[in-house]
Structure formats: structure tokens, C-alpha cells
């Protein structure tokens, strides 16, 4: 019994020390992630595709609100450069909230609420636009970067229908 207890005393610090060290770093990491999100807003509002793309890991992915999947920092920069010419030339992005959950010391998930004005979007999209971005963040060389990004337009939540729902325009009726 003494041997088991002695081993537990030796093993316990090894198991719990990394967790304790990680917990101590969390406020600094949370600050760094919030700073990254502030840089996202700043880069967007300066219509600086290079600065915006630099927030992503070299092989980071971006799925935008219409479901276009851009792979890698270079493609993200190119597509945004093109988009800033007309569609987003006069757009303003405002980050309205950031919720962060750490998965490990090197990975975190952030849900980023945003609004946008001034974008030239198709008819039918609410103005101002609002949505939620989901970021999988990775700490690389002491710096937090976006590894994967999913952007979704959002509408205010409403109750689920309790009965028959009218078909949406353009939908195919069931036979």
C-alpha cells in the first residue's frame, strides 16, 4: 500500500502540472485571441486582404457565408483582393462579441459575432448583415492563428413551427 501511495505522489504532479501551467496561461492566450479578432476587424475595414489573410495559418481554410471554400493563406488573400474591388469596397465589419473555449493549450474555438454594413450583397439579405464566425485557432510558435474559419449569416432566433409550413419561393413541391 505504501508503494502505491508513493507512486501516486510522484505521478500526480506530472499529470496535473501541465494542466495547471495551461490554466495559468489562459488569460494571456485569451487576450491574444481577442487581439487577433480586433485585427480581423481592422484589416477588413482597411480593405487589406494581405493583413486579413495573415490572421490565418499558412494552410488555413476559410468557408465564407455563401459556402465558398478557400484553401490556404494565398488563396484567401487573392479572393479577398478581388472581393474588395467591388462587393466589399465600402463595407464595414464590426465584431460585436467573442466567446472562446480552449480545447488544449494549442487549440481553441472562438465564436465571433459580427455585423456588416456597406457590402453590395444580393437582394433579400438583411441589412445590416449579421452573423457568427466559428474559428478553430491554433497556437503556432507562440502566435494564435486561424486554422479553420466558417462564416454564417444569422437571423434572430424564433420558435420552431408547430404545424404545416408554407413552401419557400423556388422550392419544389412534394408529390
C-alpha positions in Angstrom: 0.0 0.0 0.0 2.8 2.4 0.8 4.4 1.8 -2.6 1.1 2.6 -4.4 0.7 5.8 -2.4 4.3 6.8 -3.0 3.9 6.3 -6.8 0.7 8.4 -6.7 2.6 11.3 -5.1 5.2 11.1 -7.8 2.8 10.7 -10.7 0.2 13.3 -9.6 2.4 16.4 -10.2 3.4 15.0 -13.6 -0.2 14.6 -14.6 -1.6 17.8 -13.2 1.3 20.2 -13.7 0.7 20.7 -17.4 -3.0 21.5 -16.7 -2.1 24.0 -14.0 0.5 25.7 -16.3 -2.1 25.8 -19.1 -4.6 27.3 -16.8 -2.1 30.0 -15.8 -1.5 30.9 -19.5 -5.2 31.1 -20.4 -5.7 34.8 -19.6 -2.7 35.7 -21.8 -3.9 33.4 -24.6 -7.5 34.8 -24.3 -6.0 38.3 -24.6 -4.0 37.3 -27.7 -7.1 35.7 -29.4 -9.2 38.8 -28.7 -6.4 40.9 -30.2 -6.4 38.7 -33.3 -10.2 39.3 -33.6 -9.6 43.1 -33.3 -7.0 42.8 -36.1 -9.6 41.0 -38.2 -12.0 44.0 -37.9 -9.1 46.4 -38.5 -7.8 44.6 -41.6 -11.3 44.2 -43.0 -12.2 47.8 -42.6 -8.9 48.9 -44.2 -9.8 46.5 -47.1 -6.3 45.0 -46.6 -6.5 41.4 -48.0 -2.9 40.7 -47.1 -3.3 41.8 -43.4 -6.6 39.8 -43.2 -5.0 36.7 -44.7 -2.1 36.9 -42.3 -4.5 36.1 -39.5 -4.7 32.5 -40.9 -2.3 29.6 -40.7 -0.4 29.1 -43.9 -2.7 26.2 -44.7 -5.8 27.7 -43.1 -9.2 27.2 -44.5 -12.0 29.8 -44.9 -15.6 28.9 -45.7 -17.5 32.2 -46.3 -21.2 33.0 -45.8 -22.1 31.7 -49.2 -20.2 28.4 -48.8 -17.2 29.2 -50.9 -14.2 27.2 -49.6 -10.9 28.9 -49.9 -7.8 26.8 -49.0 -4.6 28.4 -47.8 -3.5 31.9 -46.9 -2.5 32.7 -50.5 -6.0 31.8 -51.9 -7.7 33.7 -49.1 -5.7 36.8 -49.9 -6.4 36.5 -53.6 -10.1 36.0 -53.2 -10.4 38.9 -50.8 -8.4 41.2 -53.0 -10.9 40.5 -55.7 -13.9 41.0 -53.4 -12.6 44.3 -52.1 -12.7 45.8 -55.6 -16.5 46.0 -55.7 -18.5 43.8 -53.4 -16.8 44.9 -50.1 -15.2 48.1 -51.2 -17.4 50.2 -48.9 -18.1 47.6 -46.3 -17.5 48.0 -42.5 -17.2 45.0 -40.3 -17.9 45.3 -36.6 -17.0 42.5 -34.2 -19.8 42.5 -31.5 -18.7 39.6 -29.4 -16.1 36.9 -29.0 -16.7 33.7 -27.0 -13.6 31.5 -26.5 -13.3 27.9 -25.4 -9.8 26.3 -25.1 -9.6 22.7 -26.2 -5.9 22.2 -25.4 -3.0 24.6 -24.7 -2.5 24.8 -28.5 -6.1 24.8 -29.8 -9.2 26.9 -29.1 -12.6 27.5 -30.7 -13.9 31.1 -30.9 -17.4 32.1 -31.9 -17.3 35.6 -33.2 -20.5 37.7 -33.6 -20.3 40.4 -36.3 -22.3 42.9 -38.2 -21.5 44.4 -41.6 -22.8 47.5 -43.4 -21.9 48.8 -46.9 -21.5 45.5 -48.6 -23.0 45.1 -52.1 -24.9 41.9 -51.5 -27.8 40.3 -53.3 -31.4 41.4 -52.6 -33.0 39.6 -49.8 -30.1 39.6 -47.4 -30.9 41.6 -44.3 -29.1 45.0 -43.9 -27.1 45.4 -41.8 -25.9 41.8 -42.2 -25.1 39.9 -39.0 -23.6 36.6 -38.4 -21.4 34.2 -36.4 -18.0 33.0 -37.4 -16.6 29.8 -36.0 -12.8 29.8 -35.7 -10.6 26.9 -34.9 -7.5 28.6 -33.6 -4.0 27.0 -33.4 -1.1 28.4 -31.4 2.0 28.2 -33.6 5.3 29.4 -32.4 3.6 31.3 -29.6 1.2 33.0 -32.0 -2.5 32.3 -32.4 -3.7 31.8 -36.0 -7.0 30.8 -37.6 -6.7 27.2 -38.8 -10.3 26.8 -40.0 -13.0 29.5 -40.4 -16.7 29.1 -41.0 -18.9 32.2 -41.5 -22.7 32.1 -41.3 -25.3 34.8 -41.7 -27.7 34.8 -38.9 -31.2 35.8 -38.2 -32.9 36.4 -34.8 -33.9 33.1 -33.3 -37.6 32.3 -33.5 -39.8 29.4 -32.3 -39.9 26.3 -34.4 -43.2 25.9 -36.4 -45.8 23.7 -34.7 -47.6 22.7 -37.8 -47.6 22.9 -41.6 -45.0 25.3 -43.1 -45.7 27.3 -46.3 -43.3 26.3 -49.1 -40.4 28.7 -49.7 -40.3 30.6 -53.0 -38.4 28.5 -55.6 -38.8 25.2 -53.6 -40.1 22.1 -55.4 -43.4 20.9 -54.1 -43.5 17.2 -52.8 -45.7 14.9 -54.9 
